[in-house]
Amino acid sequence: MMTTTSAKERSVTTRVQPEIEAIRLLEQRLPASRRSLRVEFVEGLLILTGRVPSYYSKQVAQESVREIKEVLQIENRLQVIRD
């Protein structure tokens, strides 16, 4: 039995896969911040939103997702909120 996927299904998979990889990397490298981070991927652009405790964490988040091959550009909208 052969399964076919529609263009819409391939589009969703193409968009979701980099998001899943980004979340995995962020959970590994910033475990304390994982609940407050959001990731969105649209046509090569990865958008990071949420809150982190330091500028160092903001930079670590950005550099962590840079290695994802589908990511052509990163928009880092993370806010630094110190407790």
GUBASE-771911 format. One line per 3 residues: their letters; for each residue x, y, z of C-alpha. Coordinates in nm, 3 decimals, always signed. Example, Ala and Ser with C-alpha at 12.3 -4.5 7.8 and 13.67 -1.06 7.14 Angstrom:
REM residues 2
as	+1.230:-0.450:+0.780  +1.367:-0.106:+0.714;
//
This chain:
REM residues 83
mmt	+0.000:+0.000:+0.000  +0.144:+0.335:-0.102  +0.076:+0.646:+0.104;
tts	+0.075:+0.986:-0.057  +0.096:+1.322:+0.111  -0.064:+1.637:-0.014;
ake	+0.121:+1.962:-0.073  -0.053:+2.106:+0.233  +0.068:+1.816:+0.452;
rsv	+0.425:+1.856:+0.323  +0.404:+2.229:+0.391  +0.299:+2.170:+0.752;
ttr	+0.573:+1.909:+0.801  +0.833:+2.143:+0.652  +0.722:+2.419:+0.890;
vqp	+0.684:+2.205:+1.203  +1.008:+2.006:+1.181  +1.241:+2.306:+1.240;
eie	+1.016:+2.418:+1.529  +1.046:+2.077:+1.694  +1.424:+2.077:+1.648;
air	+1.448:+2.431:+1.791  +1.242:+2.337:+2.096  +1.460:+2.028:+2.155;
lle	+1.780:+2.236:+2.135  +1.642:+2.508:+2.363  +1.528:+2.252:+2.621;
qrl	+1.879:+2.105:+2.624  +2.066:+2.433:+2.652  +1.822:+2.646:+2.854;
pas	+1.623:+2.398:+3.064  +1.519:+2.656:+3.325  +1.366:+2.884:+3.059;
rrs	+1.188:+2.625:+2.847  +0.835:+2.707:+2.966  +0.861:+3.072:+2.876;
lrv	+1.004:+3.028:+2.524  +0.803:+3.012:+2.202  +0.925:+2.922:+1.854;
efv	+0.766:+2.991:+1.518  +0.907:+2.896:+1.178  +0.788:+3.058:+0.855;
egl	+0.964:+3.018:+0.519  +1.320:+3.003:+0.652  +1.262:+3.255:+0.934;
lil	+1.275:+3.127:+1.292  +1.116:+3.363:+1.545  +1.205:+3.331:+1.914;
tgr	+0.968:+3.491:+2.165  +0.929:+3.472:+2.540  +1.132:+3.563:+2.845;
vps	+1.480:+3.473:+2.962  +1.665:+3.573:+3.283  +1.976:+3.725:+3.120;
yys	+2.130:+3.859:+2.801  +2.357:+3.555:+2.807  +2.052:+3.326:+2.791;
kqv	+1.913:+3.532:+2.504  +2.237:+3.483:+2.311  +2.256:+3.112:+2.396;
aqe	+1.902:+3.066:+2.261  +1.989:+3.240:+1.936  +2.312:+3.048:+1.883;
svr	+2.145:+2.717:+1.972  +1.897:+2.736:+1.685  +2.148:+2.867:+1.432;
eik	+2.261:+2.511:+1.352  +1.918:+2.404:+1.217  +1.969:+2.363:+0.843;
evl	+1.626:+2.498:+0.738  +1.678:+2.822:+0.931  +1.796:+3.099:+0.702;
qie	+1.726:+3.388:+0.939  +1.660:+3.428:+1.313  +1.447:+3.697:+1.467;
nrl	+1.526:+3.710:+1.838  +1.235:+3.878:+2.019  +1.326:+3.733:+2.357;
qvi	+1.282:+3.973:+2.647  +1.530:+3.978:+2.933  +1.336:+3.983:+3.259;
rd	+1.546:+3.972:+3.573  +1.383:+3.849:+3.892;
//
